[in-house]
Amino acid sequence: MKFTNSPYETMMQQVPRYERPEPVKAPEGSRCHGCPYWRGIGCVACYRELLKGAGGGR
């Protein structure tokens, strides 16, 4: 049902659709390539190396 003649009324009645942006991956050849914790900058300590050691190889 329309209450006004505004062309924006139908647009305002639609349910908003939110799209997630594509995750940015680390550049190939860098030490962070393939790291699941990449957020745009290199980590102070490499979590990939820490996780490899946590596998139980004592």
mmCIF file of the N, C-alpha and C atoms, coordinates in Angstrom:
data_MODEL
# 
_entry.id   MODEL 
# 
loop_
_atom_site.group_PDB 
_atom_site.id 
_atom_site.type_symbol 
_atom_site.label_atom_id 
_atom_site.label_alt_id 
_atom_site.label_comp_id 
_atom_site.label_asym_id 
_atom_site.label_entity_id 
_atom_site.label_seq_id 
_atom_site.pdbx_PDB_ins_code 
_atom_site.Cartn_x 
_atom_site.Cartn_y 
_atom_site.Cartn_z 
_atom_site.occupancy 
_atom_site.B_iso_or_equiv 
_atom_site.pdbx_formal_charge 
_atom_site.auth_seq_id 
_atom_site.auth_comp_id 
_atom_site.auth_asym_id 
_atom_site.auth_atom_id 
_atom_site.pdbx_PDB_model_num 
ATOM 1   N N  . MET A 1 1  ? 0.842  -1.155  0.000  1.00 0.00 ? 1  MET A N  1 
ATOM 2   C CA . MET A 1 1  ? 0.000  0.000   0.000  1.00 0.00 ? 1  MET A CA 1 
ATOM 3   C C  . MET A 1 1  ? 0.900  1.235   0.000  1.00 0.00 ? 1  MET A C  1 
ATOM 4   N N  . LYS A 1 2  ? 0.575  2.179   -0.840 1.00 0.00 ? 2  LYS A N  1 
ATOM 5   C CA . LYS A 1 2  ? 1.334  3.426   -0.904 1.00 0.00 ? 2  LYS A CA 1 
ATOM 6   C C  . LYS A 1 2  ? 0.572  4.538   -0.208 1.00 0.00 ? 2  LYS A C  1 
ATOM 7   N N  . PHE A 1 3  ? 1.323  5.354   0.527  1.00 0.00 ? 3  PHE A N  1 
ATOM 8   C CA . PHE A 1 3  ? 0.714  6.473   1.232  1.00 0.00 ? 3  PHE A CA 1 
ATOM 9   C C  . PHE A 1 3  ? 0.963  7.797   0.523  1.00 0.00 ? 3  PHE A C  1 
ATOM 10  N N  . THR A 1 4  ? 2.025  7.862   -0.284 1.00 0.00 ? 4  THR A N  1 
ATOM 11  C CA . THR A 1 4  ? 2.361  9.093   -1.004 1.00 0.00 ? 4  THR A CA 1 
ATOM 12  C C  . THR A 1 4  ? 2.657  8.757   -2.459 1.00 0.00 ? 4  THR A C  1 
ATOM 13  N N  . ASN A 1 5  ? 2.927  9.751   -3.247 1.00 0.00 ? 5  ASN A N  1 
ATOM 14  C CA . ASN A 1 5  ? 3.308  9.571   -4.649 1.00 0.00 ? 5  ASN A CA 1 
ATOM 15  C C  . ASN A 1 5  ? 4.820  9.626   -4.831 1.00 0.00 ? 5  ASN A C  1 
ATOM 16  N N  . SER A 1 6  ? 5.533  9.541   -3.754 1.00 0.00 ? 6  SER A N  1 
ATOM 17  C CA . SER A 1 6  ? 6.986  9.645   -3.800 1.00 0.00 ? 6  SER A CA 1 
ATOM 18  C C  . SER A 1 6  ? 7.591  8.403   -4.471 1.00 0.00 ? 6  SER A C  1 
ATOM 19  N N  . PRO A 1 7  ? 8.552  8.584   -5.384 1.00 0.00 ? 7  PRO A N  1 
ATOM 20  C CA . PRO A 1 7  ? 9.204  7.419   -6.001 1.00 0.00 ? 7  PRO A CA 1 
ATOM 21  C C  . PRO A 1 7  ? 10.120 6.682   -5.017 1.00 0.00 ? 7  PRO A C  1 
ATOM 22  N N  . TYR A 1 8  ? 10.439 7.292   -3.891 1.00 0.00 ? 8  TYR A N  1 
ATOM 23  C CA . TYR A 1 8  ? 11.320 6.686   -2.900 1.00 0.00 ? 8  TYR A CA 1 
ATOM 24  C C  . TYR A 1 8  ? 10.566 5.785   -1.928 1.00 0.00 ? 8  TYR A C  1 
ATOM 25  N N  . GLU A 1 9  ? 9.250  5.845   -1.930 1.00 0.00 ? 9  GLU A N  1 
ATOM 26  C CA . GLU A 1 9  ? 8.477  5.080   -0.968 1.00 0.00 ? 9  GLU A CA 1 
ATOM 27  C C  . GLU A 1 9  ? 8.659  3.574   -1.157 1.00 0.00 ? 9  GLU A C  1 
ATOM 28  N N  . THR A 1 10 ? 8.657  3.092   -2.389 1.00 0.00 ? 10 THR A N  1 
ATOM 29  C CA . THR A 1 10 ? 8.846  1.656   -2.619 1.00 0.00 ? 10 THR A CA 1 
ATOM 30  C C  . THR A 1 10 ? 10.251 1.227   -2.214 1.00 0.00 ? 10 THR A C  1 
ATOM 31  N N  . MET A 1 11 ? 11.235 2.098   -2.446 1.00 0.00 ? 11 MET A N  1 
ATOM 32  C CA . MET A 1 11 ? 12.600 1.780   -2.068 1.00 0.00 ? 11 MET A CA 1 
ATOM 33  C C  . MET A 1 11 ? 12.732 1.690   -0.544 1.00 0.00 ? 11 MET A C  1 
ATOM 34  N N  . MET A 1 12 ? 12.032 2.550   0.178  1.00 0.00 ? 12 MET A N  1 
ATOM 35  C CA . MET A 1 12 ? 12.131 2.547   1.634  1.00 0.00 ? 12 MET A CA 1 
ATOM 36  C C  . MET A 1 12 ? 11.397 1.354   2.249  1.00 0.00 ? 12 MET A C  1 
ATOM 37  N N  . GLN A 1 13 ? 10.475 0.743   1.539  1.00 0.00 ? 13 GLN A N  1 
ATOM 38  C CA . GLN A 1 13 ? 9.746  -0.406  2.058  1.00 0.00 ? 13 GLN A CA 1 
ATOM 39  C C  . GLN A 1 13 ? 10.503 -1.718  1.862  1.00 0.00 ? 13 GLN A C  1 
ATOM 40  N N  . GLN A 1 14 ? 11.537 -1.715  1.038  1.00 0.00 ? 14 GLN A N  1 
ATOM 41  C CA . GLN A 1 14 ? 12.293 -2.938  0.785  1.00 0.00 ? 14 GLN A CA 1 
ATOM 42  C C  . GLN A 1 14 ? 13.181 -3.273  1.982  1.00 0.00 ? 14 GLN A C  1 
ATOM 43  N N  . VAL A 1 15 ? 13.391 -4.569  2.176  1.00 0.00 ? 15 VAL A N  1 
ATOM 44  C CA . VAL A 1 15 ? 14.269 -5.039  3.238  1.00 0.00 ? 15 VAL A CA 1 
ATOM 45  C C  . VAL A 1 15 ? 15.715 -4.829  2.783  1.00 0.00 ? 15 VAL A C  1 
ATOM 46  N N  . PRO A 1 16 ? 16.562 -4.192  3.598  1.00 0.00 ? 16 PRO A N  1 
ATOM 47  C CA . PRO A 1 16 ? 17.953 -3.955  3.180  1.00 0.00 ? 16 PRO A CA 1 
ATOM 48  C C  . PRO A 1 16 ? 18.718 -5.269  3.070  1.00 0.00 ? 16 PRO A C  1 
ATOM 49  N N  . ARG A 1 17 ? 19.572 -5.345  2.065  1.00 0.00 ? 17 ARG A N  1 
ATOM 50  C CA . ARG A 1 17 ? 20.432 -6.513  1.864  1.00 0.00 ? 17 ARG A CA 1 
ATOM 51  C C  . ARG A 1 17 ? 21.873 -6.086  2.104  1.00 0.00 ? 17 ARG A C  1 
ATOM 52  N N  . TYR A 1 18 ? 22.485 -6.734  3.075  1.00 0.00 ? 18 TYR A N  1 
ATOM 53  C CA . TYR A 1 18 ? 23.863 -6.414  3.404  1.00 0.00 ? 18 TYR A CA 1 
ATOM 54  C C  . TYR A 1 18 ? 24.779 -7.443  2.759  1.00 0.00 ? 18 TYR A C  1 
ATOM 55  N N  . GLU A 1 19 ? 25.783 -6.980  2.059  1.00 0.00 ? 19 GLU A N  1 
ATOM 56  C CA . GLU A 1 19 ? 26.746 -7.867  1.410  1.00 0.00 ? 19 GLU A CA 1 
ATOM 57  C C  . GLU A 1 19 ? 28.085 -7.736  2.119  1.00 0.00 ? 19 GLU A C  1 
ATOM 58  N N  . ARG A 1 20 ? 28.681 -8.881  2.405  1.00 0.00 ? 20 ARG A N  1 
ATOM 59  C CA . ARG A 1 20 ? 30.003 -8.862  3.022  1.00 0.00 ? 20 ARG A CA 1 
ATOM 60  C C  . ARG A 1 20 ? 31.057 -8.635  1.949  1.00 0.00 ? 20 ARG A C  1 
ATOM 61  N N  . PRO A 1 21 ? 32.036 -7.794  2.244  1.00 0.00 ? 21 PRO A N  1 
ATOM 62  C CA . PRO A 1 21 ? 33.104 -7.588  1.260  1.00 0.00 ? 21 PRO A CA 1 
ATOM 63  C C  . PRO A 1 21 ? 33.992 -8.831  1.164  1.00 0.00 ? 21 PRO A C  1 
ATOM 64  N N  . GLU A 1 22 ? 34.610 -9.004  0.017  1.00 0.00 ? 22 GLU A N  1 
ATOM 65  C CA . GLU A 1 22 ? 35.533 -10.117 -0.186 1.00 0.00 ? 22 GLU A CA 1 
ATOM 66  C C  . GLU A 1 22 ? 36.723 -9.959  0.757  1.00 0.00 ? 22 GLU A C  1 
ATOM 67  N N  . PRO A 1 23 ? 37.159 -11.024 1.412  1.00 0.00 ? 23 PRO A N  1 
ATOM 68  C CA . PRO A 1 23 ? 38.329 -10.910 2.278  1.00 0.00 ? 23 PRO A CA 1 
ATOM 69  C C  . PRO A 1 23 ? 39.589 -10.659 1.453  1.00 0.00 ? 23 PRO A C  1 
ATOM 70  N N  . VAL A 1 24 ? 40.389 -9.719  1.905  1.00 0.00 ? 24 VAL A N  1 
ATOM 71  C CA . VAL A 1 24 ? 41.624 -9.380  1.210  1.00 0.00 ? 24 VAL A CA 1 
ATOM 72  C C  . VAL A 1 24 ? 42.699 -10.371 1.651  1.00 0.00 ? 24 VAL A C  1 
ATOM 73  N N  . LYS A 1 25 ? 43.366 -10.976 0.687  1.00 0.00 ? 25 LYS A N  1 
ATOM 74  C CA . LYS A 1 25 ? 44.403 -11.954 1.013  1.00 0.00 ? 25 LYS A CA 1 
ATOM 75  C C  . LYS A 1 25 ? 45.770 -11.294 0.960  1.00 0.00 ? 25 LYS A C  1 
ATOM 76  N N  . ALA A 1 26 ? 46.708 -11.880 1.671  1.00 0.00 ? 26 ALA A N  1 
ATOM 77  C CA . ALA A 1 26 ? 48.077 -11.367 1.690  1.00 0.00 ? 26 ALA A CA 1 
ATOM 78  C C  . ALA A 1 26 ? 48.704 -11.555 0.310  1.00 0.00 ? 26 ALA A C  1 
ATOM 79  N N  . PRO A 1 27 ? 49.596 -10.658 -0.085 1.00 0.00 ? 27 PRO A N  1 
ATOM 80  C CA . PRO A 1 27 ? 50.230 -10.782 -1.397 1.00 0.00 ? 27 PRO A CA 1 
ATOM 81  C C  . PRO A 1 27 ? 51.058 -12.056 -1.512 1.00 0.00 ? 27 PRO A C  1 
ATOM 82  N N  . GLU A 1 28 ? 51.057 -12.624 -2.722 1.00 0.00 ? 28 GLU A N  1 
ATOM 83  C CA . GLU A 1 28 ? 51.855 -13.833 -2.957 1.00 0.00 ? 28 GLU A CA 1 
ATOM 84  C C  . GLU A 1 28 ? 53.330 -13.514 -2.814 1.00 0.00 ? 28 GLU A C  1 
ATOM 85  N N  . GLY A 1 29 ? 54.063 -14.431 -2.225 1.00 0.00 ? 29 GLY A N  1 
ATOM 86  C CA . GLY A 1 29 ? 55.489 -14.240 -2.044 1.00 0.00 ? 29 GLY A CA 1 
ATOM 87  C C  . GLY A 1 29 ? 55.849 -13.629 -0.701 1.00 0.00 ? 29 GLY A C  1 
ATOM 88  N N  . SER A 1 30 ? 54.856 -13.066 0.002  1.00 0.00 ? 30 SER A N  1 
ATOM 89  C CA . SER A 1 30 ? 55.162 -12.508 1.317  1.00 0.00 ? 30 SER A CA 1 
ATOM 90  C C  . SER A 1 30 ? 55.127 -13.624 2.357  1.00 0.00 ? 30 SER A C  1 
ATOM 91  N N  . ARG A 1 31 ? 55.698 -13.370 3.516  1.00 0.00 ? 31 ARG A N  1 
ATOM 92  C CA . ARG A 1 31 ? 55.718 -14.403 4.547  1.00 0.00 ? 31 ARG A CA 1 
ATOM 93  C C  . ARG A 1 31 ? 54.326 -14.631 5.129  1.00 0.00 ? 31 ARG A C  1 
ATOM 94  N N  . CYS A 1 32 ? 53.402 -13.731 4.891  1.00 0.00 ? 32 CYS A N  1 
ATOM 95  C CA . CYS A 1 32 ? 52.039 -13.861 5.413  1.00 0.00 ? 32 CYS A CA 1 
ATOM 96  C C  . CYS A 1 32 ? 51.093 -14.524 4.409  1.00 0.00 ? 32 CYS A C  1 
ATOM 97  N N  . HIS A 1 33 ? 51.582 -14.899 3.244  1.00 0.00 ? 33 HIS A N  1 
ATOM 98  C CA . HIS A 1 33 ? 50.727 -15.528 2.239  1.00 0.00 ? 33 HIS A CA 1 
ATOM 99  C C  . HIS A 1 33 ? 50.161 -16.839 2.772  1.00 0.00 ? 33 HIS A C  1 
ATOM 100 N N  . GLY A 1 34 ? 48.837 -16.972 2.773  1.00 0.00 ? 34 GLY A N  1 
ATOM 101 C CA . GLY A 1 34 ? 48.183 -18.175 3.256  1.00 0.00 ? 34 GLY A CA 1 
ATOM 102 C C  . GLY A 1 34 ? 47.836 -18.147 4.733  1.00 0.00 ? 34 GLY A C  1 
ATOM 103 N N  . CYS A 1 35 ? 48.173 -17.095 5.415  1.00 0.00 ? 35 CYS A N  1 
ATOM 104 C CA . CYS A 1 35 ? 47.887 -16.990 6.851  1.00 0.00 ? 35 CYS A CA 1 
ATOM 105 C C  . CYS A 1 35 ? 46.400 -16.656 7.043  1.00 0.00 ? 35 CYS A C  1 
ATOM 106 N N  . PRO A 1 36 ? 45.685 -17.423 7.873  1.00 0.00 ? 36 PRO A N  1 
ATOM 107 C CA . PRO A 1 36 ? 44.262 -17.135 8.073  1.00 0.00 ? 36 PRO A CA 1 
ATOM 108 C C  . PRO A 1 36 ? 44.014 -15.893 8.926  1.00 0.00 ? 36 PRO A C  1 
ATOM 109 N N  . TYR A 1 37 ? 45.046 -15.351 9.557  1.00 0.00 ? 37 TYR A N  1 
ATOM 110 C CA . TYR A 1 37 ? 44.890 -14.186 10.415 1.00 0.00 ? 37 TYR A CA 1 
ATOM 111 C C  . TYR A 1 37 ? 45.266 -12.878 9.719  1.00 0.00 ? 37 TYR A C  1 
ATOM 112 N N  . TRP A 1 38 ? 45.471 -12.887 8.417  1.00 0.00 ? 38 TRP A N  1 
ATOM 113 C CA . TRP A 1 38 ? 45.864 -11.689 7.665  1.00 0.00 ? 38 TRP A CA 1 
ATOM 114 C C  . TRP A 1 38 ? 44.749 -10.653 7.739  1.00 0.00 ? 38 TRP A C  1 
ATOM 115 N N  . ARG A 1 39 ? 45.081 -9.444  8.187  1.00 0.00 ? 39 ARG A N  1 
ATOM 116 C CA . ARG A 1 39 ? 44.120 -8.353  8.265  1.00 0.00 ? 39 ARG A CA 1 
ATOM 117 C C  . ARG A 1 39 ? 44.639 -7.083  7.603  1.00 0.00 ? 39 ARG A C  1 
ATOM 118 N N  . GLY A 1 40 ? 45.561 -7.208  6.682  1.00 0.00 ? 40 GLY A N  1 
ATOM 119 C CA . GLY A 1 40 ? 46.053 -6.050  5.957  1.00 0.00 ? 40 GLY A CA 1 
ATOM 120 C C  . GLY A 1 40 ? 47.463 -5.642  6.325  1.00 0.00 ? 40 GLY A C  1 
ATOM 121 N N  . ILE A 1 41 ? 47.940 -6.070  7.479  1.00 0.00 ? 41 ILE A N  1 
ATOM 122 C CA . ILE A 1 41 ? 49.313 -5.767  7.884  1.00 0.00 ? 41 ILE A CA 1 
ATOM 123 C C  . ILE A 1 41 ? 49.937 -7.040  8.441  1.00 0.00 ? 41 ILE A C  1 
ATOM 124 N N  . GLY A 1 42 ? 51.241 -7.098  8.445  1.00 0.00 ? 42 GLY A N  1 
ATOM 125 C CA . GLY A 1 42 ? 51.940 -8.255  8.992  1.00 0.00 ? 42 GLY A CA 1 
ATOM 126 C C  . GLY A 1 42 ? 51.858 -8.276  10.507 1.00 0.00 ? 42 GLY A C  1 
ATOM 127 N N  . CYS A 1 43 ? 51.840 -9.472  11.060 1.00 0.00 ? 43 CYS A N  1 
ATOM 128 C CA . CYS A 1 43 ? 51.761 -9.631  12.526 1.00 0.00 ? 43 CYS A CA 1 
ATOM 129 C C  . CYS A 1 43 ? 53.143 -9.388  13.150 1.00 0.00 ? 43 CYS A C  1 
ATOM 130 N N  . VAL A 1 44 ? 53.156 -9.107  14.434 1.00 0.00 ? 44 VAL A N  1 
ATOM 131 C CA . VAL A 1 44 ? 54.403 -8.978  15.167 1.00 0.00 ? 44 VAL A CA 1 
ATOM 132 C C  . VAL A 1 44 ? 55.029 -10.357 15.311 1.00 0.00 ? 44 VAL A C  1 
ATOM 133 N N  . ALA A 1 45 ? 54.217 -11.338 15.684 1.00 0.00 ? 45 ALA A N  1 
ATOM 134 C CA . ALA A 1 45 ? 54.652 -12.736 15.759 1.00 0.00 ? 45 ALA A CA 1 
ATOM 135 C C  . ALA A 1 45 ? 53.786 -13.510 14.768 1.00 0.00 ? 45 ALA A C  1 
ATOM 136 N N  . CYS A 1 46 ? 54.396 -14.370 13.998 1.00 0.00 ? 46 CYS A N  1 
ATOM 137 C CA . CYS A 1 46 ? 53.652 -15.110 12.982 1.00 0.00 ? 46 CYS A CA 1 
ATOM 138 C C  . CYS A 1 46 ? 52.817 -16.206 13.644 1.00 0.00 ? 46 CYS A C  1 
ATOM 139 N N  . TYR A 1 47 ? 51.523 -16.086 13.573 1.00 0.00 ? 47 TYR A N  1 
ATOM 140 C CA . TYR A 1 47 ? 50.626 -17.060 14.185 1.00 0.00 ? 47 TYR A CA 1 
ATOM 141 C C  . TYR A 1 47 ? 50.697 -18.413 13.485 1.00 0.00 ? 47 TYR A C  1 
ATOM 142 N N  . ARG A 1 48 ? 50.997 -18.402 12.186 1.00 0.00 ? 48 ARG A N  1 
ATOM 143 C CA . ARG A 1 48 ? 51.114 -19.671 11.460 1.00 0.00 ? 48 ARG A CA 1 
ATOM 144 C C  . ARG A 1 48 ? 52.223 -20.518 12.051 1.00 0.00 ? 48 ARG A C  1 
ATOM 145 N N  . GLU A 1 49 ? 53.358 -19.902 12.329 1.00 0.00 ? 49 GLU A N  1 
ATOM 146 C CA . GLU A 1 49 ? 54.488 -20.631 12.902 1.00 0.00 ? 49 GLU A CA 1 
ATOM 147 C C  . GLU A 1 49 ? 54.172 -21.096 14.319 1.00 0.00 ? 49 GLU A C  1 
ATOM 148 N N  . LEU A 1 50 ? 53.443 -20.273 15.094 1.00 0.00 ? 50 LEU A N  1 
ATOM 149 C CA . LEU A 1 50 ? 53.071 -20.667 16.441 1.00 0.00 ? 50 LEU A CA 1 
ATOM 150 C C  . LEU A 1 50 ? 52.088 -21.838 16.414 1.00 0.00 ? 50 LEU A C  1 
ATOM 151 N N  . LEU A 1 51 ? 51.169 -21.840 15.440 1.00 0.00 ? 51 LEU A N  1 
ATOM 152 C CA . LEU A 1 51 ? 50.201 -22.928 15.349 1.00 0.00 ? 51 LEU A CA 1 
ATOM 153 C C  . LEU A 1 51 ? 50.854 -24.225 14.887 1.00 0.00 ? 51 LEU A C  1 
ATOM 154 N N  . LYS A 1 52 ? 51.874 -24.138 14.051 1.00 0.00 ? 52 LYS A N  1 
ATOM 155 C CA . LYS A 1 52 ? 52.575 -25.344 13.606 1.00 0.00 ? 52 LYS A CA 1 
ATOM 156 C C  . LYS A 1 52 ? 53.248 -26.034 14.790 1.00 0.00 ? 52 LYS A C  1 
ATOM 157 N N  . GLY A 1 53 ? 53.800 -25.259 15.693 1.00 0.00 ? 53 GLY A N  1 
ATOM 158 C CA . GLY A 1 53 ? 54.476 -25.811 16.865 1.00 0.00 ? 53 GLY A CA 1 
ATOM 159 C C  . GLY A 1 53 ? 53.515 -26.336 17.913 1.00 0.00 ? 53 GLY A C  1 
ATOM 160 N N  . ALA A 1 54 ? 52.260 -25.889 17.895 1.00 0.00 ? 54 ALA A N  1 
ATOM 161 C CA . ALA A 1 54 ? 51.295 -26.305 18.903 1.00 0.00 ? 54 ALA A CA 1 
ATOM 162 C C  . ALA A 1 54 ? 50.661 -27.653 18.584 1.00 0.00 ? 54 ALA A C  1 
ATOM 163 N N  . GLY A 1 55 ? 51.066 -28.306 17.513 1.00 0.00 ? 55 GLY A N  1 
ATOM 164 C CA . GLY A 1 55 ? 50.472 -29.571 17.105 1.00 0.00 ? 55 GLY A CA 1 
ATOM 165 C C  . GLY A 1 55 ? 50.799 -30.741 18.009 1.00 0.00 ? 55 GLY A C  1 
ATOM 166 N N  . GLY A 1 56 ? 51.725 -30.619 18.876 1.00 0.00 ? 56 GLY A N  1 
ATOM 167 C CA . GLY A 1 56 ? 52.031 -31.686 19.821 1.00 0.00 ? 56 GLY A CA 1 
ATOM 168 C C  . GLY A 1 56 ? 53.356 -32.375 19.533 1.00 0.00 ? 56 GLY A C  1 
ATOM 169 N N  . GLY A 1 57 ? 54.215 -31.768 18.732 1.00 0.00 ? 57 GLY A N  1 
ATOM 170 C CA . GLY A 1 57 ? 55.498 -32.379 18.437 1.00 0.00 ? 57 GLY A CA 1 
ATOM 171 C C  . GLY A 1 57 ? 56.512 -32.108 19.530 1.00 0.00 ? 57 GLY A C  1 
ATOM 172 N N  . ARG A 1 58 ? 56.275 -32.520 20.742 1.00 0.00 ? 58 ARG A N  1 
ATOM 173 C CA . ARG A 1 58 ? 57.162 -32.235 21.883 1.00 0.00 ? 58 ARG A CA 1 
ATOM 174 C C  . ARG A 1 58 ? 58.369 -33.097 21.883 1.00 0.00 ? 58 ARG A C  1 
# 
